[in-house]
Amino acid sequence: MSTSVTDEQIRALAATAKPYSLAILQWAPGRTMEGAAAIELEHQRRMVSLRADGVIAILCPVASDAVAGVAIMTVPAEEASEIMAGDPCVRAGMMRYEVHPCHGFPGDALPG
């Protein structure tokens, strides 16, 4: 950590924080069920569509045997939870999810 940050910079950034929701998708026992590939493709289509619609601000598939992915969502946690409950992989028992309210800083982005 080489960048020095002042208390004033911390307070200024904190003042710009906006509410978001963090969705964490984890693999469940049904991950390898018959027909899983087709269900996962529908999950992917849905997640990319939610991203295109602005409901998901940042979408991060995870290369892990435990965590399937994370998404920063622009809707309140209750709505995000309802959206994730309707996910094809969740409904099929291939994934489970957690949604947590969080705060982020508008304009933050993944490096290109």
Biopython code that builds the backbone (N, CA, C, O; Angstrom):
import numpy as np
from Bio.PDB.StructureBuilder import StructureBuilder

atoms = [
    (1, "MET", "N", (0.852, -1.169, 0.000)),
    (1, "MET", "CA", (0.000, 0.000, 0.000)),
    (1, "MET", "C", (0.890, 1.222, 0.000)),
    (1, "MET", "O", (1.476, 1.557, 1.030)),
    (2, "SER", "N", (1.005, 1.896, -1.132)),
    (2, "SER", "CA", (1.906, 3.035, -1.201)),
    (2, "SER", "C", (1.171, 4.367, -1.289)),
    (2, "SER", "O", (1.780, 5.408, -1.044)),
    (3, "THR", "N", (-0.115, 4.374, -1.630)),
    (3, "THR", "CA", (-0.855, 5.625, -1.744)),
    (3, "THR", "C", (-1.325, 6.077, -0.372)),
    (3, "THR", "O", (-1.973, 5.320, 0.352)),
    (4, "SER", "N", (-1.004, 7.282, -0.026)),
    (4, "SER", "CA", (-1.433, 7.864, 1.237)),
    (4, "SER", "C", (-2.817, 8.488, 1.047)),
    (4, "SER", "O", (-3.053, 9.201, 0.072)),
    (5, "VAL", "N", (-3.720, 8.216, 1.978)),
    (5, "VAL", "CA", (-5.086, 8.728, 1.906)),
    (5, "VAL", "C", (-5.386, 9.487, 3.185)),
    (5, "VAL", "O", (-5.111, 9.003, 4.283)),
    (6, "THR", "N", (-5.950, 10.676, 3.040)),
    (6, "THR", "CA", (-6.260, 11.503, 4.199)),
    (6, "THR", "C", (-7.649, 11.171, 4.740)),
    (6, "THR", "O", (-8.468, 10.564, 4.050)),
    (7, "ASP", "N", (-7.894, 11.569, 5.955)),
    (7, "ASP", "CA", (-9.223, 11.402, 6.551)),
    (7, "ASP", "C", (-10.273, 12.142, 5.730)),
    (7, "ASP", "O", (-11.391, 11.655, 5.564)),
    (8, "GLU", "N", (-9.921, 13.302, 5.222)),
    (8, "GLU", "CA", (-10.858, 14.090, 4.406)),
    (8, "GLU", "C", (-11.223, 13.335, 3.123)),
    (8, "GLU", "O", (-12.380, 13.362, 2.702)),
    (9, "GLN", "N", (-10.255, 12.666, 2.501)),
    (9, "GLN", "CA", (-10.530, 11.887, 1.293)),
    (9, "GLN", "C", (-11.460, 10.716, 1.599)),
    (9, "GLN", "O", (-12.342, 10.391, 0.804)),
    (10, "ILE", "N", (-11.260, 10.096, 2.738)),
    (10, "ILE", "CA", (-12.134, 8.993, 3.143)),
    (10, "ILE", "C", (-13.559, 9.510, 3.342)),
    (10, "ILE", "O", (-14.507, 8.901, 2.847)),
    (11, "ARG", "N", (-13.719, 10.610, 4.051)),
    (11, "ARG", "CA", (-15.049, 11.175, 4.288)),
    (11, "ARG", "C", (-15.709, 11.613, 2.987)),
    (11, "ARG", "O", (-16.912, 11.419, 2.812)),
    (12, "ALA", "N", (-14.948, 12.195, 2.077)),
    (12, "ALA", "CA", (-15.503, 12.645, 0.799)),
    (12, "ALA", "C", (-15.993, 11.449, -0.023)),
    (12, "ALA", "O", (-17.068, 11.503, -0.619)),
    (13, "LEU", "N", (-15.213, 10.384, -0.052)),
    (13, "LEU", "CA", (-15.641, 9.201, -0.784)),
    (13, "LEU", "C", (-16.871, 8.578, -0.129)),
    (13, "LEU", "O", (-17.825, 8.219, -0.819)),
    (14, "ALA", "N", (-16.856, 8.450, 1.182)),
    (14, "ALA", "CA", (-17.987, 7.856, 1.905)),
    (14, "ALA", "C", (-19.285, 8.623, 1.626)),
    (14, "ALA", "O", (-20.360, 8.024, 1.581)),
    (15, "ALA", "N", (-19.190, 9.924, 1.442)),
    (15, "ALA", "CA", (-20.380, 10.739, 1.180)),
    (15, "ALA", "C", (-21.005, 10.427, -0.176)),
    (15, "ALA", "O", (-22.162, 10.778, -0.408)),
    (16, "THR", "N", (-20.272, 9.780, -1.072)),
    (16, "THR", "CA", (-20.802, 9.461, -2.399)),
    (16, "THR", "C", (-21.401, 8.057, -2.472)),
    (16, "THR", "O", (-21.942, 7.670, -3.508)),
    (17, "ALA", "N", (-21.309, 7.298, -1.389)),
    (17, "ALA", "CA", (-21.770, 5.906, -1.397)),
    (17, "ALA", "C", (-23.262, 5.815, -1.698)),
    (17, "ALA", "O", (-24.058, 6.625, -1.223)),
    (18, "LYS", "N", (-23.622, 4.815, -2.493)),
    (18, "LYS", "CA", (-25.009, 4.544, -2.858)),
    (18, "LYS", "C", (-25.333, 3.094, -2.491)),
    (18, "LYS", "O", (-24.439, 2.248, -2.468)),
    (19, "PRO", "N", (-26.610, 2.800, -2.201)),
    (19, "PRO", "CA", (-26.976, 1.427, -1.850)),
    (19, "PRO", "C", (-27.042, 0.516, -3.079)),
    (19, "PRO", "O", (-27.525, 0.913, -4.139)),
    (20, "TYR", "N", (-26.555, -0.692, -2.914)),
    (20, "TYR", "CA", (-26.607, -1.752, -3.920)),
    (20, "TYR", "C", (-26.904, -3.053, -3.183)),
    (20, "TYR", "O", (-27.095, -3.056, -1.967)),
    (21, "SER", "N", (-26.942, -4.136, -3.913)),
    (21, "SER", "CA", (-27.083, -5.462, -3.314)),
    (21, "SER", "C", (-25.996, -6.358, -3.873)),
    (21, "SER", "O", (-25.673, -6.302, -5.059)),
    (22, "LEU", "N", (-25.446, -7.175, -3.014)),
    (22, "LEU", "CA", (-24.424, -8.141, -3.404)),
    (22, "LEU", "C", (-25.067, -9.525, -3.421)),
    (22, "LEU", "O", (-25.531, -10.013, -2.390)),
    (23, "ALA", "N", (-25.093, -10.150, -4.587)),
    (23, "ALA", "CA", (-25.620, -11.510, -4.716)),
    (23, "ALA", "C", (-24.438, -12.463, -4.863)),
    (23, "ALA", "O", (-23.557, -12.260, -5.699)),
    (24, "ILE", "N", (-24.436, -13.491, -4.046)),
    (24, "ILE", "CA", (-23.397, -14.516, -4.091)),
    (24, "ILE", "C", (-24.078, -15.830, -4.450)),
    (24, "ILE", "O", (-24.952, -16.304, -3.725)),
    (25, "LEU", "N", (-23.675, -16.409, -5.562)),
    (25, "LEU", "CA", (-24.214, -17.703, -5.999)),
    (25, "LEU", "C", (-23.203, -18.790, -5.690)),
    (25, "LEU", "O", (-22.022, -18.672, -6.019)),
    (26, "GLN", "N", (-23.678, -19.847, -5.055)),
    (26, "GLN", "CA", (-22.815, -20.975, -4.706)),
    (26, "GLN", "C", (-23.358, -22.232, -5.368)),
    (26, "GLN", "O", (-24.568, -22.393, -5.526)),
    (27, "TRP", "N", (-22.456, -23.114, -5.749)),
    (27, "TRP", "CA", (-22.871, -24.379, -6.330)),
    (27, "TRP", "C", (-23.560, -25.225, -5.268)),
    (27, "TRP", "O", (-23.183, -25.215, -4.096)),
    (28, "ALA", "N", (-24.578, -25.957, -5.708)),
    (28, "ALA", "CA", (-25.333, -26.853, -4.827)),
    (28, "ALA", "C", (-25.190, -28.284, -5.355)),
    (28, "ALA", "O", (-24.666, -28.482, -6.452)),
    (29, "PRO", "N", (-25.645, -29.278, -4.599)),
    (29, "PRO", "CA", (-25.484, -30.677, -5.013)),
    (29, "PRO", "C", (-26.045, -30.996, -6.401)),
    (29, "PRO", "O", (-25.538, -31.899, -7.068)),
    (30, "GLY", "N", (-27.061, -30.290, -6.843)),
    (30, "GLY", "CA", (-27.648, -30.576, -8.149)),
    (30, "GLY", "C", (-26.831, -30.097, -9.333)),
    (30, "GLY", "O", (-27.271, -30.214, -10.476)),
    (31, "ARG", "N", (-25.661, -29.565, -9.079)),
    (31, "ARG", "CA", (-24.824, -28.994, -10.138)),
    (31, "ARG", "C", (-24.584, -29.959, -11.293)),
    (31, "ARG", "O", (-24.510, -29.532, -12.445)),
    (32, "THR", "N", (-24.464, -31.233, -11.009)),
    (32, "THR", "CA", (-24.126, -32.216, -12.048)),
    (32, "THR", "C", (-25.335, -33.041, -12.493)),
    (32, "THR", "O", (-25.175, -34.099, -13.101)),
    (33, "MET", "N", (-26.536, -32.561, -12.192)),
    (33, "MET", "CA", (-27.735, -33.304, -12.569)),
    (33, "MET", "C", (-27.861, -33.439, -14.084)),
    (33, "MET", "O", (-27.238, -32.690, -14.836)),
    (34, "GLU", "N", (-28.654, -34.378, -14.514)),
    (34, "GLU", "CA", (-28.900, -34.551, -15.938)),
    (34, "GLU", "C", (-29.552, -33.277, -16.479)),
    (34, "GLU", "O", (-30.489, -32.745, -15.883)),
    (35, "GLY", "N", (-29.049, -32.805, -17.599)),
    (35, "GLY", "CA", (-29.585, -31.588, -18.208)),
    (35, "GLY", "C", (-29.003, -30.303, -17.642)),
    (35, "GLY", "O", (-29.467, -29.214, -17.978)),
    (36, "ALA", "N", (-27.990, -30.415, -16.785)),
    (36, "ALA", "CA", (-27.415, -29.245, -16.119)),
    (36, "ALA", "C", (-26.853, -28.217, -17.100)),
    (36, "ALA", "O", (-26.985, -27.015, -16.871)),
    (37, "ALA", "N", (-26.240, -28.661, -18.167)),
    (37, "ALA", "CA", (-25.625, -27.716, -19.116)),
    (37, "ALA", "C", (-26.667, -26.799, -19.734)),
    (37, "ALA", "O", (-26.423, -25.601, -19.875)),
    (38, "ALA", "N", (-27.812, -27.332, -20.102)),
    (38, "ALA", "CA", (-28.870, -26.514, -20.701)),
    (38, "ALA", "C", (-29.448, -25.535, -19.681)),
    (38, "ALA", "O", (-29.749, -24.389, -20.018)),
    (39, "ILE", "N", (-29.602, -25.979, -18.447)),
    (39, "ILE", "CA", (-30.123, -25.104, -17.393)),
    (39, "ILE", "C", (-29.124, -23.992, -17.099)),
    (39, "ILE", "O", (-29.508, -22.837, -16.914)),
    (40, "GLU", "N", (-27.841, -24.343, -17.054)),
    (40, "GLU", "CA", (-26.815, -23.327, -16.796)),
    (40, "GLU", "C", (-26.760, -22.295, -17.924)),
    (40, "GLU", "O", (-26.523, -21.115, -17.667)),
    (41, "LEU", "N", (-26.974, -22.721, -19.155)),
    (41, "LEU", "CA", (-27.008, -21.775, -20.277)),
    (41, "LEU", "C", (-28.168, -20.789, -20.108)),
    (41, "LEU", "O", (-28.014, -19.603, -20.400)),
    (42, "GLU", "N", (-29.309, -21.260, -19.645)),
    (42, "GLU", "CA", (-30.443, -20.355, -19.400)),
    (42, "GLU", "C", (-30.132, -19.400, -18.251)),
    (42, "GLU", "O", (-30.513, -18.230, -18.288)),
    (43, "HIS", "N", (-29.443, -19.900, -17.237)),
    (43, "HIS", "CA", (-28.980, -19.036, -16.132)),
    (43, "HIS", "C", (-28.075, -17.936, -16.687)),
    (43, "HIS", "O", (-28.250, -16.761, -16.366)),
    (44, "GLN", "N", (-27.114, -18.319, -17.514)),
    (44, "GLN", "CA", (-26.187, -17.344, -18.091)),
    (44, "GLN", "C", (-26.931, -16.316, -18.942)),
    (44, "GLN", "O", (-26.645, -15.121, -18.864)),
    (45, "ARG", "N", (-27.881, -16.776, -19.750)),
    (45, "ARG", "CA", (-28.669, -15.869, -20.587)),
    (45, "ARG", "C", (-29.424, -14.857, -19.712)),
    (45, "ARG", "O", (-29.470, -13.665, -20.015)),
    (46, "ARG", "N", (-30.004, -15.355, -18.636)),
    (46, "ARG", "CA", (-30.767, -14.489, -17.730)),
    (46, "ARG", "C", (-29.855, -13.462, -17.046)),
    (46, "ARG", "O", (-30.200, -12.283, -16.962)),
    (47, "MET", "N", (-28.701, -13.907, -16.562)),
    (47, "MET", "CA", (-27.780, -12.996, -15.884)),
    (47, "MET", "C", (-27.267, -11.921, -16.844)),
    (47, "MET", "O", (-27.178, -10.752, -16.466)),
    (48, "VAL", "N", (-26.930, -12.297, -18.071)),
    (48, "VAL", "CA", (-26.448, -11.320, -19.048)),
    (48, "VAL", "C", (-27.570, -10.359, -19.425)),
    (48, "VAL", "O", (-27.319, -9.176, -19.653)),
    (49, "SER", "N", (-28.792, -10.849, -19.491)),
    (49, "SER", "CA", (-29.942, -9.986, -19.772)),
    (49, "SER", "C", (-30.157, -8.981, -18.635)),
    (49, "SER", "O", (-30.418, -7.805, -18.888)),
    (50, "LEU", "N", (-30.049, -9.440, -17.392)),
    (50, "LEU", "CA", (-30.174, -8.538, -16.240)),
    (50, "LEU", "C", (-29.072, -7.476, -16.257)),
    (50, "LEU", "O", (-29.293, -6.325, -15.881)),
    (51, "ARG", "N", (-27.902, -7.883, -16.695)),
    (51, "ARG", "CA", (-26.788, -6.925, -16.836)),
    (51, "ARG", "C", (-27.114, -5.902, -17.916)),
    (51, "ARG", "O", (-26.924, -4.702, -17.717)),
    (52, "ALA", "N", (-27.604, -6.373, -19.056)),
    (52, "ALA", "CA", (-27.951, -5.466, -20.159)),
    (52, "ALA", "C", (-29.066, -4.502, -19.761)),
    (52, "ALA", "O", (-29.111, -3.370, -20.243)),
    (53, "ASP", "N", (-29.961, -4.946, -18.886)),
    (53, "ASP", "CA", (-31.068, -4.102, -18.422)),
    (53, "ASP", "C", (-30.659, -3.154, -17.290)),
    (53, "ASP", "O", (-31.457, -2.319, -16.865)),
    (54, "GLY", "N", (-29.416, -3.279, -16.800)),
    (54, "GLY", "CA", (-28.943, -2.404, -15.733)),
    (54, "GLY", "C", (-29.292, -2.878, -14.333)),
    (54, "GLY", "O", (-28.999, -2.178, -13.364)),
    (55, "VAL", "N", (-29.909, -4.047, -14.199)),
    (55, "VAL", "CA", (-30.232, -4.597, -12.883)),
    (55, "VAL", "C", (-28.968, -5.130, -12.219)),
    (55, "VAL", "O", (-28.824, -5.060, -10.998)),
    (56, "ILE", "N", (-28.060, -5.658, -13.022)),
    (56, "ILE", "CA", (-26.748, -6.077, -12.538)),
    (56, "ILE", "C", (-25.735, -5.072, -13.066)),
    (56, "ILE", "O", (-25.599, -4.889, -14.276)),
    (57, "ALA", "N", (-25.024, -4.420, -12.146)),
    (57, "ALA", "CA", (-24.009, -3.439, -12.538)),
    (57, "ALA", "C", (-22.683, -4.117, -12.853)),
    (57, "ALA", "O", (-21.993, -3.738, -13.800)),
    (58, "ILE", "N", (-22.332, -5.118, -12.057)),
    (58, "ILE", "CA", (-21.082, -5.854, -12.251)),
    (58, "ILE", "C", (-21.387, -7.339, -12.092)),
    (58, "ILE", "O", (-21.962, -7.762, -11.089)),
    (59, "LEU", "N", (-21.004, -8.109, -13.072)),
    (59, "LEU", "CA", (-21.257, -9.551, -13.098)),
    (59, "LEU", "C", (-19.904, -10.264, -13.124)),
    (59, "LEU", "O", (-19.080, -10.009, -14.003)),
    (60, "CYS", "N", (-19.680, -11.151, -12.164)),
    (60, "CYS", "CA", (-18.398, -11.841, -12.058)),
    (60, "CYS", "C", (-18.595, -13.340, -11.873)),
    (60, "CYS", "O", (-18.784, -13.795, -10.745)),
    (61, "PRO", "N", (-18.556, -14.117, -12.950)),
    (61, "PRO", "CA", (-18.512, -15.570, -12.775)),
    (61, "PRO", "C", (-17.229, -15.933, -12.020)),
    (61, "PRO", "O", (-16.200, -15.276, -12.184)),
    (62, "VAL", "N", (-17.294, -16.956, -11.210)),
    (62, "VAL", "CA", (-16.147, -17.349, -10.394)),
    (62, "VAL", "C", (-15.724, -18.772, -10.778)),
    (62, "VAL", "O", (-16.559, -19.672, -10.871)),
    (63, "ALA", "N", (-14.447, -18.959, -10.995)),
    (63, "ALA", "CA", (-13.900, -20.274, -11.331)),
    (63, "ALA", "C", (-13.569, -21.009, -10.036)),
    (63, "ALA", "O", (-12.434, -20.982, -9.560)),
    (64, "SER", "N", (-14.573, -21.658, -9.485)),
    (64, "SER", "CA", (-14.427, -22.310, -8.190)),
    (64, "SER", "C", (-15.390, -23.493, -8.126)),
    (64, "SER", "O", (-16.420, -23.501, -8.800)),
    (65, "ASP", "N", (-15.056, -24.473, -7.327)),
    (65, "ASP", "CA", (-15.978, -25.579, -7.106)),
    (65, "ASP", "C", (-17.028, -25.234, -6.054)),
    (65, "ASP", "O", (-17.978, -25.993, -5.860)),
    (66, "ALA", "N", (-16.870, -24.108, -5.377)),
    (66, "ALA", "CA", (-17.807, -23.718, -4.328)),
    (66, "ALA", "C", (-18.662, -22.522, -4.750)),
    (66, "ALA", "O", (-19.889, -22.570, -4.669)),
    (67, "VAL", "N", (-18.012, -21.459, -5.196)),
    (67, "VAL", "CA", (-18.720, -20.236, -5.564)),
    (67, "VAL", "C", (-18.899, -20.204, -7.079)),
    (67, "VAL", "O", (-17.944, -20.391, -7.833)),
    (68, "ALA", "N", (-20.129, -19.965, -7.510)),
    (68, "ALA", "CA", (-20.428, -19.911, -8.943)),
    (68, "ALA", "C", (-20.240, -18.503, -9.502)),
    (68, "ALA", "O", (-19.827, -18.335, -10.649)),
    (69, "GLY", "N", (-20.546, -17.485, -8.679)),
    (69, "GLY", "CA", (-20.393, -16.118, -9.160)),
    (69, "GLY", "C", (-20.893, -15.106, -8.148)),
    (69, "GLY", "O", (-21.518, -15.450, -7.144)),
    (70, "VAL", "N", (-20.601, -13.856, -8.439)),
    (70, "VAL", "CA", (-21.100, -12.734, -7.642)),
    (70, "VAL", "C", (-21.629, -11.666, -8.594)),
    (70, "VAL", "O", (-21.177, -11.537, -9.732)),
    (71, "ALA", "N", (-22.588, -10.914, -8.099)),
    (71, "ALA", "CA", (-23.141, -9.821, -8.885)),
    (71, "ALA", "C", (-23.428, -8.650, -7.965)),
    (71, "ALA", "O", (-23.963, -8.823, -6.870)),
    (72, "ILE", "N", (-23.071, -7.466, -8.413)),
    (72, "ILE", "CA", (-23.483, -6.238, -7.734)),
    (72, "ILE", "C", (-24.750, -5.790, -8.446)),
    (72, "ILE", "O", (-24.743, -5.512, -9.646)),
    (73, "MET", "N", (-25.839, -5.725, -7.685)),
    (73, "MET", "CA", (-27.139, -5.420, -8.272)),
    (73, "MET", "C", (-27.592, -4.028, -7.863)),
    (73, "MET", "O", (-27.293, -3.571, -6.759)),
    (74, "THR", "N", (-28.305, -3.361, -8.744)),
    (74, "THR", "CA", (-28.714, -1.976, -8.541)),
    (74, "THR", "C", (-30.074, -1.855, -7.860)),
    (74, "THR", "O", (-30.606, -0.754, -7.721)),
    (75, "VAL", "N", (-30.631, -2.975, -7.440)),
    (75, "VAL", "CA", (-31.949, -2.978, -6.811)),
    (75, "VAL", "C", (-31.804, -3.291, -5.324)),
    (75, "VAL", "O", (-30.781, -3.830, -4.900)),
    (76, "PRO", "N", (-32.830, -2.954, -4.524)),
    (76, "PRO", "CA", (-32.766, -3.268, -3.093)),
    (76, "PRO", "C", (-32.634, -4.776, -2.853)),
    (76, "PRO", "O", (-33.010, -5.585, -3.701)),
    (77, "ALA", "N", (-32.103, -5.134, -1.700)),
    (77, "ALA", "CA", (-31.818, -6.541, -1.381)),
    (77, "ALA", "C", (-33.055, -7.427, -1.490)),
    (77, "ALA", "O", (-32.954, -8.553, -1.977)),
    (78, "GLU", "N", (-34.200, -6.956, -1.057)),
    (78, "GLU", "CA", (-35.415, -7.769, -1.137)),
    (78, "GLU", "C", (-35.751, -8.099, -2.593)),
    (78, "GLU", "O", (-36.085, -9.241, -2.909)),
    (79, "GLU", "N", (-35.664, -7.113, -3.468)),
    (79, "GLU", "CA", (-35.930, -7.350, -4.888)),
    (79, "GLU", "C", (-34.857, -8.236, -5.503)),
    (79, "GLU", "O", (-35.164, -9.115, -6.309)),
    (80, "ALA", "N", (-33.609, -8.013, -5.132)),
    (80, "ALA", "CA", (-32.521, -8.854, -5.637)),
    (80, "ALA", "C", (-32.741, -10.307, -5.226)),
    (80, "ALA", "O", (-32.497, -11.221, -6.014)),
    (81, "SER", "N", (-33.195, -10.518, -4.010)),
    (81, "SER", "CA", (-33.455, -11.869, -3.525)),
    (81, "SER", "C", (-34.574, -12.528, -4.328)),
    (81, "SER", "O", (-34.484, -13.709, -4.663)),
    (82, "GLU", "N", (-35.619, -11.780, -4.637)),
    (82, "GLU", "CA", (-36.714, -12.308, -5.460)),
    (82, "GLU", "C", (-36.210, -12.673, -6.856)),
    (82, "GLU", "O", (-36.583, -13.708, -7.410)),
    (83, "ILE", "N", (-35.363, -11.817, -7.415)),
    (83, "ILE", "CA", (-34.797, -12.083, -8.741)),
    (83, "ILE", "C", (-33.963, -13.354, -8.707)),
    (83, "ILE", "O", (-34.094, -14.204, -9.587)),
    (84, "MET", "N", (-33.112, -13.491, -7.708)),
    (84, "MET", "CA", (-32.241, -14.668, -7.636)),
    (84, "MET", "C", (-33.049, -15.932, -7.365)),
    (84, "MET", "O", (-32.672, -17.006, -7.835)),
    (85, "ALA", "N", (-34.141, -15.835, -6.627)),
    (85, "ALA", "CA", (-34.984, -17.011, -6.363)),
    (85, "ALA", "C", (-35.571, -17.563, -7.660)),
    (85, "ALA", "O", (-35.863, -18.756, -7.746)),
    (86, "GLY", "N", (-35.747, -16.713, -8.667)),
    (86, "GLY", "CA", (-36.283, -17.141, -9.942)),
    (86, "GLY", "C", (-35.248, -17.640, -10.928)),
    (86, "GLY", "O", (-35.595, -18.000, -12.053)),
    (87, "ASP", "N", (-33.995, -17.670, -10.535)),
    (87, "ASP", "CA", (-32.926, -18.109, -11.430)),
    (87, "ASP", "C", (-33.112, -19.589, -11.787)),
    (87, "ASP", "O", (-33.429, -20.397, -10.915)),
    (88, "PRO", "N", (-32.917, -19.948, -13.064)),
    (88, "PRO", "CA", (-33.090, -21.348, -13.464)),
    (88, "PRO", "C", (-32.226, -22.335, -12.676)),
    (88, "PRO", "O", (-32.702, -23.412, -12.318)),
    (89, "CYS", "N", (-30.982, -21.991, -12.402)),
    (89, "CYS", "CA", (-30.109, -22.897, -11.650)),
    (89, "CYS", "C", (-30.538, -23.003, -10.192)),
    (89, "CYS", "O", (-30.418, -24.070, -9.589)),
    (90, "VAL", "N", (-31.030, -21.923, -9.625)),
    (90, "VAL", "CA", (-31.518, -21.956, -8.247)),
    (90, "VAL", "C", (-32.769, -22.824, -8.180)),
    (90, "VAL", "O", (-32.884, -23.689, -7.311)),
    (91, "ARG", "N", (-33.698, -22.595, -9.088)),
    (91, "ARG", "CA", (-34.947, -23.373, -9.104)),
    (91, "ARG", "C", (-34.672, -24.861, -9.308)),
    (91, "ARG", "O", (-35.391, -25.703, -8.770)),
    (92, "ALA", "N", (-33.640, -25.191, -10.078)),
    (92, "ALA", "CA", (-33.303, -26.590, -10.356)),
    (92, "ALA", "C", (-32.478, -27.245, -9.243)),
    (92, "ALA", "O", (-32.227, -28.450, -9.294)),
    (93, "GLY", "N", (-32.056, -26.474, -8.245)),
    (93, "GLY", "CA", (-31.232, -27.024, -7.169)),
    (93, "GLY", "C", (-29.760, -27.147, -7.517)),
    (93, "GLY", "O", (-29.015, -27.851, -6.836)),
    (94, "MET", "N", (-29.335, -26.460, -8.582)),
    (94, "MET", "CA", (-27.925, -26.477, -8.983)),
    (94, "MET", "C", (-27.112, -25.424, -8.247)),
    (94, "MET", "O", (-25.905, -25.578, -8.059)),
    (95, "MET", "N", (-27.779, -24.352, -7.831)),
    (95, "MET", "CA", (-27.130, -23.253, -7.118)),
    (95, "MET", "C", (-28.017, -22.829, -5.957)),
    (95, "MET", "O", (-29.228, -23.049, -5.955)),
    (96, "ARG", "N", (-27.385, -22.224, -4.986)),
    (96, "ARG", "CA", (-28.093, -21.517, -3.922)),
    (96, "ARG", "C", (-27.513, -20.112, -3.898)),
    (96, "ARG", "O", (-26.456, -19.864, -4.478)),
    (97, "TYR", "N", (-28.193, -19.203, -3.235)),
    (97, "TYR", "CA", (-27.734, -17.819, -3.264)),
    (97, "TYR", "C", (-27.883, -17.158, -1.903)),
    (97, "TYR", "O", (-28.645, -17.606, -1.046)),
    (98, "GLU", "N", (-27.140, -16.093, -1.737)),
    (98, "GLU", "CA", (-27.260, -15.170, -0.608)),
    (98, "GLU", "C", (-27.296, -13.776, -1.208)),
    (98, "GLU", "O", (-26.608, -13.502, -2.191)),
    (99, "VAL", "N", (-28.092, -12.901, -0.626)),
    (99, "VAL", "CA", (-28.110, -11.505, -1.039)),
    (99, "VAL", "C", (-27.867, -10.656, 0.203)),
    (99, "VAL", "O", (-28.477, -10.873, 1.250)),
    (100, "HIS", "N", (-26.961, -9.683, 0.069)),
    (100, "HIS", "CA", (-26.627, -8.793, 1.179)),
    (100, "HIS", "C", (-26.721, -7.345, 0.708)),
    (100, "HIS", "O", (-26.243, -7.018, -0.379)),
    (101, "PRO", "N", (-27.332, -6.474, 1.510)),
    (101, "PRO", "CA", (-27.278, -5.057, 1.154)),
    (101, "PRO", "C", (-25.837, -4.574, 1.296)),
    (101, "PRO", "O", (-25.119, -5.001, 2.199)),
    (102, "CYS", "N", (-25.429, -3.697, 0.415)),
    (102, "CYS", "CA", (-24.077, -3.157, 0.478)),
    (102, "CYS", "C", (-24.098, -1.728, -0.055)),
    (102, "CYS", "O", (-25.133, -1.234, -0.502)),
    (103, "HIS", "N", (-22.968, -1.087, 0.000)),
    (103, "HIS", "CA", (-22.813, 0.248, -0.561)),
    (103, "HIS", "C", (-21.630, 0.238, -1.520)),
    (103, "HIS", "O", (-20.661, -0.496, -1.329)),
    (104, "GLY", "N", (-21.728, 1.052, -2.534)),
    (104, "GLY", "CA", (-20.650, 1.173, -3.503)),
    (104, "GLY", "C", (-20.525, 2.628, -3.925)),
    (104, "GLY", "O", (-21.290, 3.489, -3.491)),
    (105, "PHE", "N", (-19.568, 2.876, -4.759)),
    (105, "PHE", "CA", (-19.254, 4.228, -5.173)),
    (105, "PHE", "C", (-19.490, 4.369, -6.674)),
    (105, "PHE", "O", (-18.742, 3.812, -7.478)),
    (106, "PRO", "N", (-20.539, 5.118, -7.054)),
    (106, "PRO", "CA", (-20.828, 5.284, -8.482)),
    (106, "PRO", "C", (-19.601, 5.741, -9.249)),
    (106, "PRO", "O", (-18.863, 6.627, -8.816)),
    (107, "GLY", "N", (-19.405, 5.114, -10.397)),
    (107, "GLY", "CA", (-18.233, 5.417, -11.215)),
    (107, "GLY", "C", (-17.127, 4.404, -11.059)),
    (107, "GLY", "O", (-16.256, 4.302, -11.923)),
    (108, "ASP", "N", (-17.143, 3.628, -9.943)),
    (108, "ASP", "CA", (-16.156, 2.561, -9.823)),
    (108, "ASP", "C", (-16.377, 1.569, -10.950)),
    (108, "ASP", "O", (-17.516, 1.339, -11.355)),
    (109, "ALA", "N", (-15.325, 0.989, -11.453)),
    (109, "ALA", "CA", (-15.416, 0.032, -12.553)),
    (109, "ALA", "C", (-14.240, -0.914, -12.497)),
    (109, "ALA", "O", (-13.209, -0.620, -11.893)),
    (110, "LEU", "N", (-14.414, -2.052, -13.137)),
    (110, "LEU", "CA", (-13.302, -2.979, -13.281)),
    (110, "LEU", "C", (-12.330, -2.410, -14.289)),
    (110, "LEU", "O", (-12.767, -1.809, -15.271)),
    (111, "PRO", "N", (-11.032, -2.570, -14.093)),
    (111, "PRO", "CA", (-10.077, -2.070, -15.078)),
    (111, "PRO", "C", (-10.245, -2.784, -16.410)),
    (111, "PRO", "O", (-10.564, -3.972, -16.457)),
    (112, "GLY", "N", (-10.028, -2.053, -17.478)),
    (112, "GLY", "CA", (-10.193, -2.591, -18.828)),
    (112, "GLY", "C", (-9.077, -3.497, -19.259)),
    (112, "GLY", "O", (-9.098, -4.015, -20.375)),
]
sb = StructureBuilder()
sb.init_structure("model")
sb.init_model(0)
sb.init_chain("A")
sb.init_seg("    ")
for serial, (resi, resn, name, xyz) in enumerate(atoms, 1):
    if name == "N":
        sb.init_residue(resn, " ", resi, " ")
    sb.init_atom(name, np.array(xyz, "f"), 0.0, 1.0, " ", f" {name:<3s}", serial, name[0])
structure = sb.get_structure()
